[in-house]
Amino acid sequence: MTSTTAQPNSTLGRTLRGVVVSDKMTKTVVVEVTRLRKHDKYKKFYRVSRRFKAHDETDQYHTGDTVVIKETRPLSKEKRWIVVERISEGKIAPVAEE
């Protein structure tokens, strides 16, 4: 018996936006997500960062790229996210040849 009220797979899971800080692994990038938190006593906002390992099947995302990642089933010991899209491309400094 199938349920007709089930949501499609694309709407399940959280999505986060962050910057790729490492692309040295095969098919994996490390994405750093920064958000603002408010201090309970002093009411001041401060930055909190967290790093997530995300799956990149084609190795097309590189350091500095701003990407959207989506929660998915466990793919390895630490990898539970997949890269959905690139928002902006990182700037890579040209290599000076001597």
N, CA, C and O atoms as a GROMACS GRO file, in nm:
protein
  392
    1MET      N    1   0.084  -0.117   0.000
    1MET     CA    2   0.000   0.000   0.000
    1MET      C    3   0.088   0.124   0.000
    1MET      O    4   0.168   0.142   0.092
    2THR      N    5   0.077   0.207  -0.099
    2THR     CA    6   0.159   0.327  -0.108
    2THR      C    7   0.080   0.449  -0.062
    2THR      O    8  -0.042   0.457  -0.081
    3SER      N    9   0.151   0.542  -0.003
    3SER     CA   10   0.088   0.663   0.046
    3SER      C   11   0.100   0.774  -0.059
    3SER      O   12   0.208   0.795  -0.113
    4THR      N   13  -0.008   0.843  -0.086
    4THR     CA   14  -0.004   0.952  -0.183
    4THR      C   15   0.035   1.084  -0.119
    4THR      O   16   0.057   1.183  -0.189
    5THR      N   17   0.045   1.088   0.015
    5THR     CA   18   0.080   1.212   0.084
    5THR      C   19   0.230   1.225   0.106
    5THR      O   20   0.274   1.324   0.164
    6ALA      N   21   0.308   1.129   0.061
    6ALA     CA   22   0.452   1.134   0.080
    6ALA      C   23   0.512   1.248  -0.002
    6ALA      O   24   0.472   1.271  -0.116
    7GLN      N   25   0.605   1.319   0.056
    7GLN     CA   26   0.670   1.430  -0.013
    7GLN      C   27   0.777   1.378  -0.107
    7GLN      O   28   0.836   1.273  -0.081
    8PRO      N   29   0.803   1.450  -0.215
    8PRO     CA   30   0.911   1.407  -0.304
    8PRO      C   31   1.046   1.417  -0.235
    8PRO      O   32   1.062   1.494  -0.140
    9ASN      N   33   1.140   1.340  -0.283
    9ASN     CA   34   1.272   1.331  -0.220
    9ASN      C   35   1.347   1.463  -0.222
    9ASN      O   36   1.433   1.484  -0.136
   10SER      N   37   1.318   1.553  -0.315
   10SER     CA   38   1.392   1.678  -0.326
   10SER      C   39   1.359   1.775  -0.214
   10SER      O   40   1.436   1.868  -0.190
   11THR      N   41   1.246   1.758  -0.144
   11THR     CA   42   1.208   1.851  -0.039
   11THR      C   43   1.254   1.806   0.099
   11THR      O   44   1.240   1.880   0.196
   12LEU      N   45   1.308   1.688   0.109
   12LEU     CA   46   1.351   1.637   0.239
   12LEU      C   47   1.493   1.682   0.271
   12LEU      O   48   1.576   1.695   0.180
   13GLY      N   49   1.522   1.706   0.396
   13GLY     CA   50   1.657   1.741   0.439
   13GLY      C   51   1.683   1.889   0.439
   13GLY      O   52   1.613   1.966   0.373
   14ARG      N   53   1.784   1.928   0.514
   14ARG     CA   54   1.821   2.069   0.524
   14ARG      C   55   1.910   2.109   0.408
   14ARG      O   56   1.978   2.025   0.349
   15THR      N   57   1.909   2.237   0.376
   15THR     CA   58   2.004   2.291   0.280
   15THR      C   59   2.079   2.404   0.348
   15THR      O   60   2.020   2.484   0.421
   16LEU      N   61   2.208   2.411   0.324
   16LEU     CA   62   2.294   2.513   0.382
   16LEU      C   63   2.378   2.577   0.272
   16LEU      O   64   2.399   2.519   0.166
   17ARG      N   65   2.426   2.698   0.300
   17ARG     CA   66   2.509   2.770   0.205
   17ARG      C   67   2.643   2.798   0.271
   17ARG      O   68   2.649   2.846   0.384
   18GLY      N   69   2.752   2.768   0.199
   18GLY     CA   70   2.884   2.789   0.256
   18GLY      C   71   2.991   2.802   0.150
   18GLY      O   72   2.962   2.804   0.030
   19VAL      N   73   3.115   2.809   0.195
   19VAL     CA   74   3.230   2.827   0.107
   19VAL      C   75   3.316   2.702   0.112
   19VAL      O   76   3.342   2.648   0.219
   20VAL      N   77   3.360   2.657  -0.005
   20VAL     CA   78   3.449   2.541  -0.012
   20VAL      C   79   3.587   2.584   0.038
   20VAL      O   80   3.648   2.677  -0.015
   21VAL      N   81   3.637   2.515   0.142
   21VAL     CA   82   3.767   2.549   0.198
   21VAL      C   83   3.873   2.446   0.164
   21VAL      O   84   3.992   2.471   0.182
   22SER      N   85   3.831   2.329   0.115
   22SER     CA   86   3.928   2.227   0.077
   22SER      C   87   3.866   2.138  -0.031
   22SER      O   88   3.750   2.098  -0.022
   23ASP      N   89   3.948   2.108  -0.134
   23ASP     CA   90   3.904   2.016  -0.239
   23ASP      C   91   4.013   1.913  -0.268
   23ASP      O   92   4.026   1.866  -0.382
   24LYS      N   93   4.091   1.879  -0.167
   24LYS     CA   94   4.205   1.790  -0.186
   24LYS      C   95   4.168   1.643  -0.192
   24LYS      O   96   4.246   1.562  -0.240
   25MET      N   97   4.048   1.607  -0.144
   25MET     CA   98   4.005   1.468  -0.146
   25MET      C   99   3.936   1.435  -0.277
   25MET      O  100   3.887   1.525  -0.346
   26THR      N  101   3.933   1.308  -0.312
   26THR     CA  102   3.865   1.264  -0.432
   26THR      C  103   3.716   1.256  -0.406
   26THR      O  104   3.672   1.191  -0.312
   27LYS      N  105   3.636   1.324  -0.490
   27LYS     CA  106   3.490   1.326  -0.483
   27LYS      C  107   3.435   1.382  -0.352
   27LYS      O  108   3.321   1.356  -0.316
   28THR      N  109   3.516   1.460  -0.280
   28THR     CA  110   3.472   1.519  -0.154
   28THR      C  111   3.527   1.660  -0.142
   28THR      O  112   3.643   1.685  -0.175
   29VAL      N  113   3.444   1.752  -0.095
   29VAL     CA  114   3.489   1.888  -0.063
   29VAL      C  115   3.450   1.918   0.081
   29VAL      O  116   3.353   1.862   0.133
   30VAL      N  117   3.526   2.007   0.144
   30VAL     CA  118   3.493   2.052   0.279
   30VAL      C  119   3.432   2.191   0.265
   30VAL      O  120   3.493   2.282   0.209
   31VAL      N  121   3.310   2.205   0.317
   31VAL     CA  122   3.236   2.331   0.306
   31VAL      C  123   3.222   2.391   0.445
   31VAL      O  124   3.177   2.324   0.538
   32GLU      N  125   3.263   2.518   0.459
   32GLU     CA  126   3.251   2.587   0.587
   32GLU      C  127   3.127   2.676   0.584
   32GLU      O  128   3.115   2.765   0.499
   33VAL      N  129   3.036   2.651   0.677
   33VAL     CA  130   2.911   2.727   0.688
   33VAL      C  131   2.924   2.819   0.808
   33VAL      O  132   2.948   2.774   0.920
   34THR      N  133   2.907   2.949   0.785
   34THR     CA  134   2.917   3.049   0.891
   34THR      C  135   2.779   3.109   0.915
   34THR      O  136   2.707   3.143   0.821
   35ARG      N  137   2.743   3.122   1.043
   35ARG     CA  138   2.615   3.183   1.077
   35ARG      C  139   2.634   3.275   1.196
   35ARG      O  140   2.737   3.270   1.263
   36LEU      N  141   2.535   3.359   1.222
   36LEU     CA  142   2.540   3.452   1.334
   36LEU      C  143   2.458   3.397   1.450
   36LEU      O  144   2.347   3.347   1.430
   37ARG      N  145   2.513   3.408   1.572
   37ARG     CA  146   2.440   3.372   1.693
   37ARG      C  147   2.434   3.494   1.783
   37ARG      O  148   2.521   3.581   1.777
   38LYS      N  149   2.334   3.500   1.865
   38LYS     CA  150   2.317   3.612   1.956
   38LYS      C  151   2.351   3.566   2.098
   38LYS      O  152   2.300   3.466   2.146
   39HIS      N  153   2.438   3.641   2.163
   39HIS     CA  154   2.476   3.609   2.300
   39HIS      C  155   2.357   3.632   2.391
   39HIS      O  156   2.290   3.735   2.382
   40ASP      N  157   2.330   3.537   2.481
   40ASP     CA  158   2.212   3.545   2.566
   40ASP      C  159   2.215   3.664   2.661
   40ASP      O  160   2.114   3.732   2.680
   41LYS      N  161   2.330   3.688   2.721
   41LYS     CA  162   2.338   3.795   2.821
   41LYS      C  163   2.365   3.931   2.759
   41LYS      O  164   2.299   4.030   2.792
   42TYR      N  165   2.461   3.938   2.669
   42TYR     CA  166   2.506   4.066   2.616
   42TYR      C  167   2.436   4.108   2.487
   42TYR      O  168   2.455   4.221   2.441
   43LYS      N  169   2.355   4.020   2.430
   43LYS     CA  170   2.276   4.050   2.310
   43LYS      C  171   2.359   4.090   2.188
   43LYS      O  172   2.308   4.153   2.096
   44LYS      N  173   2.485   4.053   2.188
   44LYS     CA  174   2.572   4.084   2.076
   44LYS      C  175   2.577   3.963   1.982
   44LYS      O  176   2.575   3.848   2.026
   45PHE      N  177   2.582   3.991   1.852
   45PHE     CA  178   2.591   3.885   1.753
   45PHE      C  179   2.738   3.848   1.730
   45PHE      O  180   2.825   3.935   1.725
   46TYR      N  181   2.763   3.718   1.717
   46TYR     CA  182   2.898   3.671   1.687
   46TYR      C  183   2.889   3.556   1.587
   46TYR      O  184   2.787   3.489   1.575
   47ARG      N  185   3.000   3.536   1.515
   47ARG     CA  186   3.003   3.435   1.410
   47ARG      C  187   3.039   3.298   1.466
   47ARG      O  188   3.128   3.284   1.551
   48VAL      N  189   2.968   3.196   1.416
   48VAL     CA  190   2.996   3.058   1.449
   48VAL      C  191   3.014   2.983   1.318
   48VAL      O  192   2.930   2.992   1.229
   49SER      N  193   3.125   2.909   1.305
   49SER     CA  194   3.152   2.836   1.181
   49SER      C  195   3.150   2.686   1.208
   49SER      O  196   3.185   2.639   1.316
   50ARG      N  197   3.108   2.613   1.106
   50ARG     CA  198   3.108   2.468   1.115
   50ARG      C  199   3.147   2.413   0.978
   50ARG      O  200   3.108   2.468   0.875
   51ARG      N  201   3.223   2.305   0.977
   51ARG     CA  202   3.269   2.246   0.851
   51ARG      C  203   3.198   2.113   0.826
   51ARG      O  204   3.183   2.030   0.915
   52PHE      N  205   3.155   2.097   0.702
   52PHE     CA  206   3.087   1.976   0.661
   52PHE      C  207   3.160   1.916   0.542
   52PHE      O  208   3.205   1.989   0.454
   53LYS      N  209   3.170   1.784   0.540
   53LYS     CA  210   3.224   1.714   0.423
   53LYS      C  211   3.106   1.684   0.331
   53LYS      O  212   3.006   1.628   0.374
   54ALA      N  213   3.120   1.723   0.204
   54ALA     CA  214   3.011   1.706   0.108
   54ALA      C  215   3.060   1.631  -0.014
   54ALA      O  216   3.176   1.643  -0.055
   55HIS      N  217   2.970   1.553  -0.073
   55HIS     CA  218   3.003   1.471  -0.190
   55HIS      C  219   3.001   1.556  -0.317
   55HIS      O  220   2.906   1.630  -0.342
   56ASP      N  221   3.106   1.542  -0.397
   56ASP     CA  222   3.120   1.613  -0.524
   56ASP      C  223   3.161   1.509  -0.628
   56ASP      O  224   3.280   1.482  -0.646
   57GLU      N  225   3.063   1.450  -0.695
   57GLU     CA  226   3.087   1.337  -0.785
   57GLU      C  227   3.185   1.368  -0.897
   57GLU      O  228   3.269   1.284  -0.930
   58THR      N  229   3.178   1.488  -0.956
   58THR     CA  230   3.259   1.518  -1.074
   58THR      C  231   3.381   1.605  -1.044
   58THR      O  232   3.450   1.645  -1.137
   59ASP      N  233   3.409   1.634  -0.919
   59ASP     CA  234   3.522   1.719  -0.879
   59ASP      C  235   3.521   1.853  -0.951
   59ASP      O  236   3.625   1.900  -0.997
   60GLN      N  237   3.404   1.916  -0.962
   60GLN     CA  238   3.392   2.043  -1.033
   60GLN      C  239   3.393   2.164  -0.941
   60GLN      O  240   3.398   2.277  -0.990
   61TYR      N  241   3.388   2.144  -0.809
   61TYR     CA  242   3.388   2.256  -0.714
   61TYR      C  243   3.527   2.268  -0.653
   61TYR      O  244   3.589   2.169  -0.616
   62HIS      N  245   3.574   2.392  -0.642
   62HIS     CA  246   3.710   2.416  -0.595
   62HIS      C  247   3.711   2.517  -0.481
   62HIS      O  248   3.610   2.581  -0.451
   63THR      N  249   3.826   2.531  -0.418
   63THR     CA  250   3.842   2.621  -0.304
   63THR      C  251   3.799   2.763  -0.340
   63THR      O  252   3.840   2.816  -0.443
   64GLY      N  253   3.718   2.823  -0.253
   64GLY     CA  254   3.671   2.958  -0.275
   64GLY      C  255   3.531   2.967  -0.333
   64GLY      O  256   3.469   3.073  -0.327
   65ASP      N  257   3.480   2.859  -0.390
   65ASP     CA  258   3.345   2.859  -0.447
   65ASP      C  259   3.241   2.866  -0.336
   65ASP      O  260   3.255   2.800  -0.233
   66THR      N  261   3.137   2.945  -0.357
   66THR     CA  262   3.023   2.947  -0.266
   66THR      C  263   2.921   2.849  -0.322
   66THR      O  264   2.880   2.860  -0.437
   67VAL      N  265   2.880   2.752  -0.238
   67VAL     CA  266   2.794   2.643  -0.285
   67VAL      C  267   2.677   2.622  -0.190
   67VAL      O  268   2.676   2.670  -0.077
   68VAL      N  269   2.578   2.549  -0.239
   68VAL     CA  270   2.465   2.504  -0.159
   68VAL      C  271   2.481   2.354  -0.139
   68VAL      O  272   2.501   2.280  -0.235
   69ILE      N  273   2.472   2.310  -0.013
   69ILE     CA  274   2.481   2.167   0.016
   69ILE      C  275   2.348   2.121   0.073
   69ILE      O  276   2.276   2.198   0.136
   70LYS      N  277   2.317   1.993   0.050
   70LYS     CA  278   2.190   1.936   0.094
   70LYS      C  279   2.216   1.810   0.174
   70LYS      O  280   2.304   1.730   0.140
   71GLU      N  281   2.140   1.793   0.280
   71GLU     CA  282   2.151   1.675   0.364
   71GLU      C  283   2.105   1.551   0.289
   71GLU      O  284   2.007   1.556   0.215
   72THR      N  285   2.177   1.440   0.308
   72THR     CA  286   2.142   1.316   0.239
   72THR      C  287   2.174   1.198   0.331
   72THR      O  288   2.216   1.217   0.445
   73ARG      N  289   2.156   1.080   0.282
   73ARG     CA  290   2.187   0.960   0.361
   73ARG      C  291   2.338   0.952   0.384
   73ARG      O  292   2.414   1.014   0.309
   74PRO      N  293   2.384   0.877   0.484
   74PRO     CA  294   2.528   0.865   0.506
   74PRO      C  295   2.598   0.800   0.387
   74PRO      O  296   2.561   0.691   0.342
   75LEU      N  297   2.700   0.870   0.336
   75LEU     CA  298   2.776   0.820   0.222
   75LEU      C  299   2.909   0.758   0.266
   75LEU      O  300   2.964   0.672   0.197
   76SER      N  301   2.959   0.800   0.382
   76SER     CA  302   3.079   0.744   0.441
   76SER      C  303   3.075   0.774   0.590
   76SER      O  304   2.971   0.814   0.642
   77LYS      N  305   3.187   0.756   0.658
   77LYS     CA  306   3.191   0.777   0.802
   77LYS      C  307   3.152   0.920   0.842
   77LYS      O  308   3.078   0.939   0.938
   78GLU      N  309   3.201   1.019   0.768
   78GLU     CA  310   3.175   1.159   0.804
   78GLU      C  311   3.095   1.236   0.699
   78GLU      O  312   3.060   1.351   0.723
   79LYS      N  313   3.066   1.176   0.586
   79LYS     CA  314   3.004   1.248   0.476
   79LYS      C  315   2.853   1.222   0.471
   79LYS      O  316   2.809   1.111   0.440
   80ARG      N  317   2.774   1.328   0.504
   80ARG     CA  318   2.629   1.318   0.504
   80ARG      C  319   2.564   1.431   0.422
   80ARG      O  320   2.445   1.456   0.437
   81TRP      N  321   2.641   1.497   0.338
   81TRP     CA  322   2.593   1.610   0.259
   81TRP      C  323   2.635   1.591   0.115
   81TRP      O  324   2.733   1.521   0.086
   82ILE      N  325   2.561   1.654   0.024
   82ILE     CA  326   2.593   1.649  -0.118
   82ILE      C  327   2.584   1.791  -0.173
   82ILE      O  328   2.495   1.868  -0.135
   83VAL      N  329   2.677   1.827  -0.262
   83VAL     CA  330   2.677   1.961  -0.320
   83VAL      C  331   2.568   1.966  -0.427
   83VAL      O  332   2.563   1.883  -0.517
   84VAL      N  333   2.479   2.067  -0.415
   84VAL     CA  334   2.366   2.081  -0.507
   84VAL      C  335   2.400   2.175  -0.621
   84VAL      O  336   2.379   2.142  -0.738
   85GLU      N  337   2.453   2.294  -0.588
   85GLU     CA  338   2.482   2.392  -0.693
   85GLU      C  339   2.589   2.490  -0.647
   85GLU      O  340   2.616   2.505  -0.528
   86ARG      N  341   2.649   2.558  -0.747
   86ARG     CA  342   2.747   2.663  -0.720
   86ARG      C  343   2.674   2.797  -0.730
   86ARG      O  344   2.605   2.823  -0.828
   87ILE      N  345   2.691   2.882  -0.627
   87ILE     CA  346   2.630   3.014  -0.628
   87ILE      C  347   2.724   3.114  -0.694
   87ILE      O  348   2.685   3.190  -0.782
   88SER      N  349   2.850   3.112  -0.649
   88SER     CA  350   2.949   3.199  -0.713
   88SER      C  351   3.083   3.127  -0.715
   88SER      O  352   3.112   3.042  -0.631
   89GLU      N  353   3.162   3.162  -0.813
   89GLU     CA  354   3.291   3.098  -0.832
   89GLU      C  355   3.398   3.171  -0.754
   89GLU      O  356   3.398   3.294  -0.748
   90GLY      N  357   3.489   3.096  -0.693
   90GLY     CA  358   3.598   3.156  -0.617
   90GLY      C  359   3.702   3.216  -0.709
   90GLY      O  360   3.720   3.173  -0.823
   91LYS      N  361   3.770   3.316  -0.658
   91LYS     CA  362   3.874   3.381  -0.737
   91LYS      C  363   4.008   3.314  -0.708
   91LYS      O  364   4.052   3.307  -0.593
   92ILE      N  365   4.070   3.267  -0.812
   92ILE     CA  366   4.200   3.201  -0.800
   92ILE      C  367   4.305   3.297  -0.854
   92ILE      O  368   4.295   3.344  -0.967
   93ALA      N  369   4.406   3.325  -0.773
   93ALA     CA  370   4.511   3.415  -0.814
   93ALA      C  371   4.597   3.348  -0.922
   93ALA      O  372   4.628   3.230  -0.910
   94PRO      N  373   4.635   3.421  -1.027
   94PRO     CA  374   4.718   3.362  -1.132
   94PRO      C  375   4.857   3.328  -1.078
   94PRO      O  376   4.912   3.398  -0.994
   95VAL      N  377   4.911   3.219  -1.128
   95VAL     CA  378   5.044   3.173  -1.086
   95VAL      C  379   5.149   3.248  -1.168
   95VAL      O  380   5.144   3.250  -1.291
   96ALA      N  381   5.242   3.310  -1.097
   96ALA     CA  382   5.348   3.387  -1.166
   96ALA      C  383   5.456   3.292  -1.213
   96ALA      O  384   5.511   3.216  -1.134
   97GLU      N  385   5.487   3.294  -1.340
   97GLU     CA  386   5.592   3.210  -1.397
   97GLU      C  387   5.721   3.288  -1.404
   97GLU      O  388   5.722   3.406  -1.441
   98GLU      N  389   5.830   3.223  -1.370
   98GLU     CA  390   5.961   3.291  -1.375
   98GLU      C  391   6.046   3.238  -1.486
   98GLU      O  392   6.159   3.284  -1.504
   0.00000   0.00000   0.00000
